[in-house]
Amino acid sequence: MAPSVAQLQQEAVADPIQAAKQAVKTEETKTEGPSYPYYFPYFDVDEKFPPLELFDHVDPGSRADPAKPHLLTPNVQTNQISPYLGTEISGVQISQLSKEGLDELALLVAERKVVVFRDQDFKDLGPEKQIEITKHFGPIHRHPTSGNVKGYPEFHVVYRDAAHDRFREYSGANRVSRLQWHSDVSYEKQPPGTTFFFILDQATPSSSHKLRLTTAFPRVQETPEGLRAVHSAVFQAEFSQKRGGPVRREPVETEHPLVRVHPVTGEKALYINQGFTRSIVGYKRKNPTFSQLLIRARYEPGTVVVWDNRVTAHSANADYPSTFRRHAVRLTPQAEVPKEAKFEAYDKNFAHAE
Ligand SMILES: [Fe+2]
């Protein structure tokens, strides 16, 4: 005879500790390793890179047709995530874009700051093709300390699972918030512009990456010209060294203009971030503050997020259990030496943020 509801309820609460243990065991057995083991982070403490050399950068967005006919074909659907930044796009494969289409992608990302491409085949293209496509936007940065892919130091691998809680390790266990706003490797003389990020494994139903706009900062029009900020790679290198990781290149400290100008759109952006900006030259150290203009880019299988590191800061958001695996890859083309923005008495670029 089938058990009654009352019997079932009694059995269900009979040994909650055993039930909890069983639940954990079931969770563990579901975890069979990364879906893309080829991209598992590779750390070689003996791997060394020479200092980066300066190069001429012409932004692909500056060559693009503003109408973007090669990118925004009739099959494409777009959705504006917020009025000022963020566009979701489907019906186009990045892998199928012509050179003109890639130029237009750079312009769209410069205009919208972050573009979320849905249902992409990008993660299955293989490393050679992934690098070939993203090289269109500039030489790919090779990270001095983070996990890369054996034989392909162009990949910056983000990896977290139950045994490897990088959020906790990097931010410290005592922090209330694990948000870590930054613009990628802003300490480099030529920091990145158009930046590609794609997920291989993610927390269900989805993981997230937040992006925050540093442009449209209300007080930026009052900022005197000539101010510069120090961006440092030292903390990142020391952190890697302490945990026995690689330091492939001597850590650099670079001064950049406090307010830079985008080479394609002419937009001015406050170029400081919590992760790497250490001080403003001539001023006492104080944590930079940010505007509240932000979006959340929600990942789904096949999503590729492309953002412009020159005019945004971003943070991963560990708002899911640490037992979940999060495996993602970034390809980070470098762009121009930041150029200081010039100000007029009243700047219409910032009128909307007042
Ligand atoms: Fe980042």
Residues whose N, C-alpha, C, O or C-beta is under 5 A from the ligand:
A	BS01	LIG	D184
